[in-house]
Amino acid sequence: MTQLGSATSPLWQDLMQQALVGTQRLETLSTASLPQPLQGLLAEADAALTPPADAHAPTVRLLRAAAAVGAWQRAGYEPPLGQVGEQTLAPQDTQAAPARQSVVDALAAALREGEESLIRQSWHLLARADLRLPERLLPSALDAAARDSALREDLQRVLGARGLWLAQQNPAWKFAAGTDQKADPEQLWSEGSFEQRLAVLREERARDPAAARARFEAALKELNAKERLAMLELLRVQLSMADEALLERLLTDRGSDVRQLAAELLSALPQSAHSLRVTAWLAPLLVQSGDTWTIEPPEKENPDWARDGIALKAHGFFKGGDRAWWLYQLVRMSPSAWWTDTLGLSPEALFEWASKTEWKRSLRDGLLEAAVRTPSRDWLALLTSLQQNRFALDSLHTLLASMPLADREAYWSDRLKAAPTSVMVLIRMDELMQPGEELSAPLSGQVVATLAAALAADGNSTHWSVRHDLSQAMTAAALWMAPEVLPALVSMIDKAATPESTNNVVNDVQERVHSIASIRLTLGGIAA
Amino acid sequence: MGSVVPLWYKPMTAMRSQQAITQLGTERATVLTSEAEVLGLSPDASSTKAAQGLKSPAKWPLLGSDEGAVWGECQGSGSKPYQTQVDLSGPSFKCSCPSRKFPCKHGLALLLLRCAGQVAASDARPPWVSDWLDSRRDRAEKKEAKAAAVAAAPPDPEAAAKRQNKRWNRVEEGLAELSLWVQDMLRQGLASVNLDAEDTHRAWRNMAARLVDAQAPGMAARVTQLHEIASARDDWPALLLAHFGQWQLLLDAAQRREQLPPPLLSDLMFALGWTQDKAELLADAPAVTDTWRVMGVCQIEGQGRLVERRVWLWGEATQRMALLQDYAHGGRGYERAWVAGRRYAGGLHFYPGGAPLRAMAAEDCSLLDQADGAAPHLLAHSEAAQGWSDLAERVAGNPFVTLQPLMLRDVRLVHTDARRWQAATSQALVQLELADEHGWGLLAASGGQPLLFMGEWSDARWRVLSAWKVDEGGASLVWAQSGELQ
């Protein structure tokens, strides 16, 4: 028997025709096509239940026929035969899923919490213990990574064979449908998903920069502009003059973002031909008379600039004339050390000098951007003092990100000492922590003290942004502090909570902090 | 298939002795030990999240448990803490908070804390806990006493017959209107019907309202549901005709109700909207005692915030399906929760009918500790031929029901295109009623392996509620539709 729906089913054909047209127009129902037993039933019904003698008679007959056919079909339903295409079975997993229920529950809770850092941490810990995600969590994990690409690399390590197989079935999860993560790097590189290839390249760049460069260079032809950009980004790590030739070549890449990035990377190499060209353009603009330096922007544009990543036309949002723009562009593409060396000034003094010139804006913005590319600790204090400046914040972020955790911790510790209630430090800290890292116990203690002081000062503030910053800082602290200090944070927050008062900011984040703390404490013991 | 026993009218010899039941009832206490299982009871996502937030012992000034119950006091926003308690034999929940959810976040959190090993064993139940547990027992006894009273002295038959006649008169008026309405539609022809038109919506709503007035709420629900289902399907004209035909069957049966055999009359009356008094049911229908496996749970929100919960049970010795139907309206919760995949020992009182399926759980029904056991009958009844023939027998026994349980083994989940799921048996394809995200969950759980599916069958669509892995040890649950509202 065919499906209920198909009006072409021999059973329903005649009935449907009459029902669609209407019994008004098509009065007689032919039951000849019905199976014999059904015809008999209908005849019996006609005899036992006399249809009304009025105009409704044909309709009632149709309804009774439908009653009989419907019951007949409901009872005798057979699913339609259908060819099922070749379907693959998920391969056996070699990685085990966590055996302990509490770990599974914590992984699920991290996904429910939805916090990117927490999810990445949880997967990182899982991968470190050489475990995979349990089957039940795969769809929500894949969904989360589909929404947030920052999760993808960590996910790939815990997907397991089942997760990989699952991702291959759903176009929305294509990003994860690569090769078994357990395969050797060469196979991952040739057959893996883009995220897997990125991971191979990143790992190799850290270990053997020249091999990674060669790998990237060999793949250039098959990569699209977006992929070239993402891979070129990885060359930042261990950047050296050995990369110069490749970067020079990329100055003429088809992708404008790739060209721009290549130029920026070259500007991070003070000895590169690119840097020498840029500084050669800049040098004549600087004039020394006695102890004082003055600067004049270029009078006209130079068509050669464009090849070196210097835009000739100002962006729409740039405030200032063409000359100011050219100066800004040249300065941002120059190595920051060239300025401190040439003028013989510290970054602070250089900045001070720039502020006094007529071209203050172009110089300062350009210098701050240049400082990002050759991260030098000399600039740390200056950048920190410029918290209101967007370029300075970006540069500070990049500079800190290039520092090892111990150095970052020393910096944060100093900042907290200088400003004991500044929750902004904690919020910025959150952006710079990587899965697998956690704060030392002493700094964690300092963080708890900072939060306690900040809560005492502003806990009942009605100002939206103050409340927002406070709750973000508490979440950040819970996410990154040393696990052994988490109980101290939780008990400090529990003490600060006042269920009876509705405007205490702690009440809003208390549950979140509890949840993050308990997830981290559970997963911390994952390998045990 | 020779060993398969017919589905119903199983001789009472299959019942266990009372003594055996008592022994079964004592094996428990390690149930509900995983968060996933506890959260499976959650009524919705926001309750799940809220319960997670209450998982810290710091929020519970008092916590305690013994092998039968868990209790605690949770600090809420008021000055007085909420008293939360769970009877583990159900589980049944009680909480002094004002929440309308069942179970509320406190009840869930209490069980979560228990999973996390943060509820210590206690020798002494606080009075408010023992009072509640005692009152539950008292109520059970009262129910039995009432049932006994009903059995001993049936209410005045003459007055009852008079009441029934009065209702039948009103129902028949409503049915007559329905009949004319349907006939008009067919006279004009279904081709001229536009289900999405505002006029049509109004007409169907009015018809349903009219049937409620005529004391035929069951019929009213059919009208509402048909409009909902048909609006979403391409094959709606055939669907309308098939259902109109079934309505005609009900109309004809109602007209000849005096000639119907009693089981069929019960089915008819239930279909139209009569409800049976629970005390009467307890008195009339002896409990069928068995080990009942929870094959699936689903909750559907209907009109006016009325939530229907369906729990499908499989009797391991009696080899029959049972359906527990509960309704939660507004603030009222259910008496107890049922955990998908778990087994319960105790009795069920089946509502009378041509193919008894609906049932009410007796008070002695309690959650068993042991995990899955061998299930030879379950496996036999889920062989394709047997599964479909069980369905056919039930339809034959009660032609008025549209929703049927269906179990099939060796079924693989197939994803046809972006939003359709199908179940593939060896050669045939069954259309599934499965939300996209649930389909992916089931596919993840199956890994492409054939499984045993249990679900609800209606209008040639299968709403899968659970999936089981079959091996020598029997059938073990690998996936279940969450109990959350759909």
Interface residues (C-beta under 8 A of the other chain):
Chain A: Q3 L4 G5 S6 A7 W12 L15 M16 A19 L20 V21 G22 T23 Q24 R25 A45 L49 A55 H56 T59 V60 L62 L63 R64 A65 A66 A67 A68 V69 G70 A71 Q73 R74 A75 G76 Y77 E78 P79 P80 L81 G82 V84 G85 Q87 T88 L89 A90 Q101 S102 V104 D105 A108 A109 R112 E135 R136 L138 P139 L142 D143 R162 G163 W165 L166 Q169 N170 P171 V490 D494 P499 E500 E511 R512 H514 S515 S518
Chain B: T33 S34 E35 A36 T48 K49 Q52 G53 L54 K55 S56 A58 Q75 G76 S77 S79 C115 A116 V182 Q183 L186 R187 Q188 G189 L190 A191 S192 R233 D234 D235 P237 A238 L239 L240 L241 A242 H243 F244 G245 Q246 W247 Q248 L249 D252 Q255 R256 W388 L391 A392 V395 A396 P399 T402 R412 V414 H415 A418 Q422 A424 T425 Q427 A428 L429 V430 Q431 E437 W440 G441 L443 A444 A445 G447 G448 Q449 D459 A460 W479
